[in-house]
């Protein structure tokens, strides 16, 4: 993350994560949603257009989650709307403020 306040606002206010822990670390952020916990460290020199960070998040409620994000006006990746993929997953993707790619998927088999 380049800016802790911006990253925290995105994950907590837009995506619905909650802060983890009782102590605040200036250069570290921990958030959680259901059984998913994400940790971020400060990297002020990160060039978002050069960032290749990505994670794949499995869910059992892909349609609900997609609608939840749409209702909260979360931008869906232009190349990542919800769709069924040939490899048996139903997926969509987001880019966070630092261009970390978040892909959410659910098995359809």
C-alpha positions in Angstrom: 0.0 0.0 0.0 1.2 3.5 -0.8 -1.2 5.2 1.7 -2.6 3.5 4.7 -5.6 5.8 5.1 -6.7 5.3 1.4 -6.2 1.5 1.6 -8.0 1.3 4.9 -10.9 3.3 3.5 -11.2 1.2 0.4 -11.2 -2.2 2.2 -13.3 -1.1 5.2 -15.7 1.5 3.8 -16.2 0.1 0.3 -15.6 -3.7 0.5 -16.9 -4.2 4.1 -13.8 -5.5 5.8 -13.1 -4.8 9.4 -9.9 -3.8 11.1 -8.0 -6.6 12.9 -6.3 -6.1 16.2 -6.4 -3.5 18.9 -3.1 -1.8 18.2 -2.5 0.5 15.2 0.8 0.1 13.4 1.7 3.2 11.3 3.2 1.1 8.4 1.0 -2.0 8.6 -2.7 -2.7 8.1 -4.7 -5.8 8.8 -8.3 -6.3 7.7 -10.7 -9.2 7.8 -14.0 -10.2 6.2 -15.5 -13.5 7.2 -12.6 -16.1 7.1 -10.4 -13.9 4.9 -7.6 -11.8 6.6 -5.4 -9.5 4.5 -2.2 -7.8 5.6 -0.6 -4.7 3.9 2.7 -3.1 4.5 3.6 0.5 3.6 5.4 0.8 0.2 5.3 4.6 -0.6 7.4 4.1 -3.8 5.0 1.6 -5.3 4.1 2.5 -8.9 0.5 1.2 -9.2 0.8 0.8 -13.0 3.8 -1.5 -12.4 2.1 -3.5 -9.6 1.5 -7.1 -10.3 0.2 -8.0 -6.9 -2.9 -10.3 -7.0 -4.9 -12.6 -4.9 -7.7 -15.1 -5.6 -10.5 -15.2 -3.0 -12.8 -18.2 -3.0 -16.4 -17.7 -1.9 -19.6 -19.7 -1.8 -21.8 -16.7 -2.5 -20.4 -15.1 -5.7 -23.6 -13.6 -6.9 -24.4 -12.1 -3.6 -20.9 -10.7 -3.2 -20.9 -9.2 -6.7 -24.3 -7.5 -6.1 -23.1 -6.3 -2.7 -20.1 -4.5 -4.3 -22.3 -3.1 -7.1 -24.7 -1.7 -4.4 -21.8 -0.1 -2.7 -20.6 1.5 -6.0 -17.4 -0.5 -6.0 -15.7 -0.3 -9.4 -15.5 -3.7 -11.1 -12.4 -4.3 -13.2 -13.2 -3.4 -16.8 -12.0 -6.8 -18.0 -13.5 -8.6 -14.9 -17.3 -8.6 -14.8 -19.0 -11.5 -13.2 -19.0 -14.4 -15.6 -18.7 -18.2 -15.8 -15.2 -19.2 -17.0 -14.4 -22.3 -19.1 -12.3 -23.7 -16.2 -15.5 -24.2 -14.0 -15.3 -21.0 -11.9 -17.7 -18.1 -11.7 -15.5 -15.0 -11.2 -15.2 -11.2 -11.1 -12.3 -8.9 -10.4 -11.5 -5.6 -8.7 -8.4 -3.3 -8.6 -7.7 -1.7 -5.3 -6.2 1.8 -5.1 -2.7 0.4 -5.6 -3.8 -1.8 -8.5 -3.6 -5.1 -6.5 -5.9 -7.4 -8.5 -8.6 -9.1 -6.4 -10.3 -11.9 -8.1 -13.3 -13.5 -6.4 -14.4 -17.0 -7.5 -16.8 -19.8 -6.9 -16.7 -23.3 -8.2 -19.7 -24.2 -10.4 -19.0 -27.9 -10.4 
